[in-house]
Amino acid sequence: MLRHRPLRIIGPEGVVRQLYYRYFTEKFHEIEVTLPQSSSYQKQTFERFANSFIETNGYQPAYIFKHRLVYNLYISAWRIKNGHFFPERQLNSAYPQAPEPAVCEELQRVLKSDFGLVWQETVFRELMWLQFSDALIFNDRHREQALKENKRVRRQFEIHSETVAQLNELFSVPVSQQVQQELVTTMMNSSFLHPENGSYIQILRRNERDLVQAFTAVYGQSIAQILDLLRRQATRYELYQEEGFRYIFAYWMLTLIPDSMERLQKAGPAIRVLVVSSLTPTEEKFIAHLITTGVCGNFTVDTISAVAESVYEISSRYDLIISTGQLRRLSRQVEFMAVDPVLDGQSMLRIQKKISELALKKAAIPELSIVQ
């Protein structure tokens, strides 16, 4: 909420700090950390503390983690300086540990000189509130500790685990338990700071919805399955029902499991494809090879040169006929697609979309599911 006279943002402290982080990452569209009104020494001190904190607690040394922690130190120090505190009862995780004394002493000096803050345990917990509140979990040990101590983490983990397990059942080849837990943790990290009945705060320049919708245009059946699963789970447990959460969760499913579309497509209804060339049998085999290796889905590809009957006699056996020339008198039940002898990227995309469309029709999934 925005309050006037004096002008200030009010609301739950975690939401306010999250909003400031979103603001800075939107305003300073850079890989490097940009801290307004900050000296180079202050920034370097925050960065050294973040690096040491990551190492001490056994977190993965990924730049995105450091990036988040540095901004969090900066925002939290200003909030504490101005008298805004995180609810102490929520900062009760026993997992995070302070870095080595020399690093802490350097940060103490900066906090004292730049923010007028005295280093103590409560200030440390305030600065690292993301970890002490279990809002961001960066490794397996922290997750195990949070599941023991934090009821909200435990509830959300169980619901997300059920969702991911159901997704895994849709795959032609399941992913490992480790991958499932990584996906569950990522889903929690992306939503835990939001109210369970609220709306997702989207960074404008990083629109996960656009990526999901781009996949929808090509893999309609598979994206429909994912979004429908997320919608049903959200409704069942009354958890993050606003559609923005469905898109961010779908985004993580797509990007954390890079071959998720292949796993879903191959588990879909079987599609029979016939390749007919107006030139040579070897060209048919070449086109069939390109389709088999370059398109995702549960389909088989035959060539007309490998059968004794004519294309008109056998067309009703197939869902799709791909030809380098025009064909007439085909069965009304079969789809037809004309292609150039050399399949370029655009032609392969058309074939992928068509096979996905045919699988969607066979699965009888409502079109509405795709756009919800």
Summary of the structure (lengths in Angstrom):
residues: 372
radius of gyration: 26.8
end to end distance: 28.3
largest distance: 87.8
contacts: 1104
relative contact order: 0.08
helix: 59%
strand: 6%
